[in-house]
Amino acid sequence: MKNKLWVEKYRPNNIDDYVFKDENQKFLIESWIQEKSIPHLLFSGSPGVGKTTLAKILIEQLDVEEADVLYANGSKEARKIEWVDYLISFCQTMPFGDFKIVLIDEADYMNIQSVQPALRNLMEDYSNSVRFILTCNYPNRIIPQIHSRSQGFHIEKTDVNEFTARVATVLVSEDIEFDLDTLDTYVKSTYPDLRKCLNNCQMNSKSGKLLSFEKQGSSADWKYAVVELLKERRITDARKLICASVRQDEMEEMFRWCYDNLDLWGDDQETQDNAIKIIRDGAANHTLVADYEINLSAMMVELTSLRK
């Protein structure tokens, strides 16, 4: 247990421990557990907000036989059309219990031209004996036909204060020494991804103390350095580091991170409102410009200028 990942060690394992932001969702989940039946489900939300955790709680509390559950990842094996043959074989065999469950994480990465259309047909053809639970970060990447066959659940991110409290609770439980400013840096660089925050905290507290960015070494995430630079009011250095570090395939995540951490750009409501407009314009222009780095640089110039 000593070397167990904190993410797994402190993962909720029943519906009472899971933190719902929407009481209507909680009521619906509880009713399905009581009835021992679910429809096809599509859980959406930011990375690390608990989509897969909720799916696993459902499977556990529905008493689904282990042999009746198929796990897959839409960015890996389930992205390929060849995987569908394996899925068909799983769906064709009779369940040991009332029904089988197919849990596909990161379903928004499944091939939209081949795998998703095939999945649409399977959801319909085997609806009497198989239930599909899909999780995704970007529901707009899921074809409408899958949406229409699923009960959609958007899982809201945890409030930043509650997020911080949950991380602090784990650190205290693990007897890790930490100061609030260091914890704040971890939170700002990972929010709302609780999984990433816990993983990074565990990685950098082997000595019994949560280490600051300067002591982490080369494995540190660049976002930690950005937060530290902004706290030190080294605005230009922070802007240059962001523009040098963000890959093109990380742009959507970058816009979202800037939005989720509005207090990085200012403490008052008016400044944060202006930051939202700047981020919106940056995201909108991203698809129009020839050079994404120029667009990002321009957005960061505007955002960091709010701190001066």
ABEGO torsion letter per residue (X at the ends): XAABBAAAAABBABAAABBBABAAAAAAAAAAAAAGBBBBBBBBEBBGAGAAAAAAAAAAAAGBBAAABBBBBAABAAABAAAAAAAAAAAABBBABABBBBBBBGAAABBAAAAAAAAAAAAAAAAAABBBBBBBABAAABBAAAAAABBBBBBBBBBAAAAAAAAAAAAAAAGBBBBAAAAAAAAAAAOABAAAAAAAAAAAAAAGBBBBAAAAEAABBAAAAAAAAAAAGBAAAAAAAAAAABBAAAAAAAAAAAAABAAAAEABAAAAAAAAAAAAAAAAAAAABABAAAAAAAAAAAAAAAAX
